[in-house]
Amino acid sequence: MRLAGVVAGLVLLVVAATAGVLAASPAVRDAAFDAAIRWVEPVAPATEFTPLVIPEGSSGAAIADRLVAARLVRSPTVLRLVLLYYGAERDLKSGRYAIPPGAGLRAIVDQLRAGAAEETVSVTIPEGLRSEEIAALLEANGVALAADFLRLVRAGTSSRSGFAWTAAGTPLEGFLFPDTYHVPPAYGAGPFLELVLGNFDRNLAREMREKPGGQSRPVRELVTLASIVERETPHQAERPVVAGVFLNRLDIDMPLGADPTVQFALTTVAGSGGEYWKRDLTLEDLKVGSPYNTYTNVGLPPGPICNPGAASLAAVLAPAKSSYLFFVAKPDGTHAFSTTFGEHQFNVARFQP
């Protein structure tokens, strides 16, 4: 097979050289060379698209070996001679390709020079979603099965070496960084999880560099607090103030009394209807028996209740300093802050009659 490839290559060179001497124009010369290619390297008999992956930095020899392994060409020697003739070895681009059935060697080389045009799927993960909602987005966009993604998140399964923000086996809720991701169709639960964790890693590291003072609490606690801040207010300017209120409460062992933690807890109760964020909580809801209920338990819940964005993480790392212990929502969605319970009652009567 190796000898046949060498012989074929020599024949190809002879034909090409003859064409180069006799041709009156580059077009005629190339036509003669293409005919020689088809003679020594017939079109592969594929009946469907052939997937081909060219890693970054691959040499001409490595690319030739991949084409042979994919049964797209028979002789790597012929391919390398073709690349030499067209001066194309340095022009080949890495990427994922789908080689159409019946593609000849010249067409394959042209496709590798043009670069991959693989279809991608764009998935936008908004700030404040919990893992179940993200999993549903992935399945709806054909990226991964929701059940597969949730299984990995809940088991804390990640192949990322150096992702030291959580202990092995700890659920990864809170660390699925909100952003827009562009991935191939059917990318898979595992690869997508690694992608979002890597994004969290980069963004948290950036925030911690920009706010070196930060908080002395463990990262998991900071992310847990950021997740509550994320769900409490959509207004970015308020987040440092809200973070400061919660930290003031933690300092005096006062329950956080955060509605989003109760909303999170309610999804574990049979008969809740599978709602992720129940609106209009009742007094009975505020008594739900759960470690995530911050009305009945002092301190932070066991873990994050959603996946916060960079603004909420930054707010927790650099909270606003104040004496506030209370806040209540106003009709426009912002909040009124107060220091004493009496002031808080006045604000409740004023804004939530």
ZIRA-V891881 format. One record per residue. N is the residue number from 0. SS is DSSP state (H for helix, E for strand, - for the rest). PSI is psi as a letter, one per 20 degrees, with the letter a starting at -180 (NA if undefined). D_CENTER is the distance of its C-alpha to the mean C-alpha in Angstrom with 2 decimals. Layout:
n->[N;N]
ss->[SS;SS]
psi->[PSI;PSI]
d_center->[D_CENTER;D_CENTER]
This chain:
n->[0;1;2;3;4;5;6;7;8;9;10;11;12;13;14;15;16;17;18;19;20;21;22;23;24;25;26;27;28;29;30;31;32;33;34;35;36;37;38;39;40;41;42;43;44;45;46;47;48;49;50;51;52;53;54;55;56;57;58;59;60;61;62;63;64;65;66;67;68;69;70;71;72;73;74;75;76;77;78;79;80;81;82;83;84;85;86;87;88;89;90;91;92;93;94;95;96;97;98;99;100;101;102;103;104;105;106;107;108;109;110;111;112;113;114;115;116;117;118;119;120;121;122;123;124;125;126;127;128;129;130;131;132;133;134;135;136;137;138;139;140;141;142;143;144;145;146;147;148;149;150;151;152;153;154;155;156;157;158;159;160;161;162;163;164;165;166;167;168;169;170;171;172;173;174;175;176;177;178;179;180;181;182;183;184;185;186;187;188;189;190;191;192;193;194;195;196;197;198;199;200;201;202;203;204;205;206;207;208;209;210;211;212;213;214;215;216;217;218;219;220;221;222;223;224;225;226;227;228;229;230;231;232;233;234;235;236;237;238;239;240;241;242;243;244;245;246;247;248;249;250;251;252;253;254;255;256;257;258;259;260;261;262;263;264;265;266;267;268;269;270;271;272;273;274;275;276;277;278;279;280;281;282;283;284;285;286;287;288;289;290;291;292;293;294;295;296;297;298;299;300;301;302;303;304;305;306;307;308;309;310;311;312;313;314;315;316;317;318;319;320;321;322;323;324;325;326;327;328;329;330;331;332;333;334;335;336;337;338;339;340;341;342;343;344;345;346;347;348;349;350;351;352]
ss->[-;H;H;H;H;H;H;H;H;H;H;H;H;H;H;H;H;H;H;H;H;H;-;-;-;H;H;H;H;H;H;H;H;H;H;H;H;H;H;H;-;-;-;-;-;-;-;-;-;E;E;E;E;E;-;-;-;-;-;H;H;H;H;H;H;H;H;H;H;-;-;-;-;-;-;H;H;H;H;H;H;H;H;H;H;H;-;-;H;H;H;-;-;-;E;E;E;E;E;-;-;-;-;-;H;H;H;H;H;H;H;H;H;H;-;-;-;-;-;E;E;E;E;E;-;-;-;-;-;-;H;H;H;H;H;H;H;H;H;H;-;-;-;-;-;H;H;H;H;H;H;H;H;H;H;-;-;-;-;-;-;-;-;-;-;-;-;-;-;-;-;-;-;-;-;-;-;-;-;E;E;E;E;E;-;-;-;-;H;H;H;H;H;H;H;H;H;H;H;H;H;H;H;H;H;H;H;H;H;H;-;-;-;-;-;-;-;-;H;H;H;H;H;H;H;H;H;H;H;H;H;H;-;-;-;H;H;H;H;H;H;H;H;H;H;H;H;H;H;H;H;-;-;-;-;-;-;-;H;H;H;H;H;H;H;H;-;-;-;-;-;-;-;-;-;-;-;-;-;-;-;-;-;-;H;H;H;-;-;-;-;-;-;-;-;-;-;-;-;-;-;-;-;-;-;-;-;-;-;H;H;H;H;H;H;H;H;-;-;-;-;-;-;-;-;E;E;E;E;-;-;-;-;-;E;E;E;E;-;-;H;H;H;H;H;H;H;H;H;H;H;-;-]
psi->[g;g;g;h;g;g;g;h;g;g;g;g;g;g;g;g;g;g;h;h;g;h;q;i;q;h;g;g;g;h;g;g;g;h;h;h;g;h;g;i;m;q;p;q;k;q;i;r;p;p;q;p;p;o;q;p;j;p;r;h;g;h;g;g;h;h;h;g;h;j;k;h;r;h;o;h;g;g;g;h;h;g;h;g;g;i;k;i;h;i;i;p;q;r;a;p;q;o;p;q;q;j;p;r;g;g;h;g;g;h;h;h;h;h;r;q;l;q;p;q;p;p;o;p;o;q;q;j;q;r;h;h;h;g;g;h;g;g;h;h;j;k;g;q;p;g;h;g;g;h;g;g;g;h;i;k;o;p;j;o;p;i;n;j;h;q;q;p;i;p;q;j;p;h;j;n;p;p;r;p;p;o;r;q;q;l;h;q;g;g;h;h;g;h;g;h;g;h;g;g;g;g;g;h;g;g;h;h;h;h;m;h;g;b;q;j;q;q;g;h;h;g;h;g;g;h;h;g;g;g;i;h;p;i;o;h;h;i;g;h;g;g;g;h;g;h;h;g;g;h;h;j;l;p;q;h;l;o;g;h;h;g;g;g;h;h;i;i;p;p;j;i;j;j;p;g;n;p;r;m;q;r;h;h;h;i;j;p;n;q;i;i;o;j;h;i;p;q;a;q;r;h;r;q;i;a;o;q;a;h;h;h;g;h;h;h;h;m;q;p;p;r;j;q;i;q;q;q;p;r;h;j;i;a;q;p;q;r;h;r;h;g;h;g;h;g;h;g;h;g;i;m;NA]
d_center->[44.39;43.91;47.44;46.91;43.89;45.98;48.89;46.74;45.28;48.79;49.93;47.01;47.96;51.57;50.79;48.49;51.12;53.80;51.74;51.13;54.88;56.03;53.42;54.51;50.97;47.38;46.61;49.43;48.45;44.84;46.17;48.36;45.54;43.33;46.27;46.54;42.87;43.33;46.47;45.08;41.53;41.74;38.78;36.81;37.65;34.10;33.95;30.21;27.24;26.50;22.96;23.01;20.54;21.85;20.24;20.27;23.84;25.58;29.33;31.52;32.86;29.48;28.53;31.95;31.48;28.23;30.07;32.93;30.78;29.29;32.92;32.48;35.31;38.11;39.02;36.73;39.87;40.32;36.73;37.14;40.45;38.93;36.30;39.20;41.30;38.70;37.48;33.95;32.77;31.08;29.61;27.43;23.70;20.90;18.33;18.20;21.39;23.27;26.95;29.24;32.27;35.43;33.80;36.29;35.70;36.13;33.57;31.03;31.70;31.38;27.96;26.75;28.28;26.64;23.12;20.57;20.06;17.65;16.42;12.81;11.27;9.84;8.22;9.04;8.74;12.06;13.32;15.35;14.08;14.80;13.00;15.40;14.50;10.74;11.99;14.42;12.08;10.32;13.90;15.31;13.16;13.98;10.63;11.87;14.84;14.64;17.12;15.34;12.16;14.61;16.78;14.37;13.40;17.12;18.36;16.24;15.53;13.45;14.62;13.47;16.88;17.39;14.98;18.15;17.22;18.05;20.75;20.22;20.36;19.48;17.20;13.74;14.18;13.74;11.13;8.00;7.54;8.27;7.30;7.31;4.95;7.63;7.96;11.40;13.08;13.29;10.38;11.05;10.25;10.53;8.37;5.29;6.65;7.26;4.08;3.80;7.46;7.91;6.93;9.31;11.67;12.12;12.63;14.90;16.77;17.40;18.68;20.83;22.27;23.15;24.65;26.31;28.71;26.12;27.07;28.50;26.72;24.25;20.57;20.02;22.84;21.51;18.16;20.35;22.52;19.76;18.52;22.14;22.57;19.55;21.25;24.71;24.55;22.60;24.64;23.01;26.50;27.50;24.73;26.51;29.69;28.24;26.73;30.23;31.92;29.96;30.63;34.29;34.45;32.96;35.55;38.42;37.09;36.90;34.62;31.56;32.43;28.99;28.78;24.99;25.54;28.20;26.03;23.52;26.51;28.07;25.48;26.86;30.36;31.92;32.84;30.25;29.25;25.58;25.07;22.04;23.65;27.36;29.24;32.80;32.95;36.46;38.54;38.20;34.40;34.68;36.58;33.98;34.23;30.86;29.81;27.22;30.18;30.74;34.03;35.66;33.97;34.19;31.28;27.53;26.21;24.97;21.29;18.78;19.27;15.97;12.83;14.34;13.36;14.76;18.15;18.86;18.01;20.32;22.92;23.22;23.53;26.17;27.81;30.82;34.10;36.39;38.72;36.96;36.64;36.21;34.52;34.85;33.10;35.08;35.29;33.07;30.17;30.89;32.67;36.10;36.25;39.32;40.77;43.34;43.33;46.14;44.15;41.27;43.70;45.01;41.55;40.85;44.18;43.55;40.04;39.86;43.47]
